[in-house]
Amino acid sequence: MSDDLQTCQIYLISPLETGGDFPARLTRALDAGKGIATAFQFRVKGLDQHEAAALAAPLQEICAARDVAFIVNDSVALAKRLG
């Protein structure tokens, strides 16, 4: 692999719908490009904090297991809740 490919890193942003099979899709994407994605931004709109936390928690675990930073978009309260 060339040096350029080894240093290439990407920042992933969630779709607005992160339920259903999205956790499995995120897992496959992170595993397929192991080490390429360095951050994942959880970005959902129009959900209360409880719904958002329920969707975010498994995604946060997936990211943590792969050493990918988990970033919460636009909600300090949700970020604090998730730790």
N, C-alpha and C positions, 0 to 999 in steps of 0.2 A: 504494500500500500504506500502511496506517495506521502511525503510529509504534509502536503496540503490537505489531503483527505484525513490524515490523523489529527489535525488541528481543527478541522471543521466541526462546529458545534451549532446546535439549533435550540430555539426557545419555542416551546409549543404553547398554543392558546386553545383552551377548550371551546367546543361548539356551545351554543346556548343550551342544548339538550344533552345532559350528561348522565341521564338515567339509562334504563334498558341495558343494552349490551356494550355501552361505552366503556365501562371499566375493563372488560375483556379486550376491547379494541386498543385501549391505551396500553395495556400490558403487552399485547403483541407488538405494538409500534415501538415501545421502549426496548423490548427484548430484541427486536430485529435490528435495531440500530444502537446496540449496546454502547454506551459512552458518548453517543453523538448528541442526544438531547440532554441539556444540562439544567433546564428549568421548564416547569409547567405552570401556566397561569390558569387558575380556576375562575372562569368568567361566566356567570349566569345572571340573568335579570328577572325581576318580577317575582321572586320567591321570598317567603319570609325566612328568617334566620334558621328556624328549625328544619325547614325543608332543605335549605342550602347546606346546612351542616350534615344532614343525612346523606346528601349526594357527595359532598366533599370528602367526608371521612375515609371511605374506601379508596378514593383516588389519591389522597394524601398518603395512605399506607403503601399503595403501589409505588408511588414516587420515592418514598423513604427507603423502601426495600432495594431500590435501584440507584440510590444516591443522586436523585434528581430533585432540585429545589422545587418546593411547592409554594406558589404565590397566590394570594387571594386578591382579587380585583375589587376595588371600590367598597370594601367593607372592613373597617378596622374592628368592629365588634365581632364579625365572623372570624377574622384572623386571630383575635385574642381567644375566642372560644375554642378554636382548633389547636391553639398552642403554637 
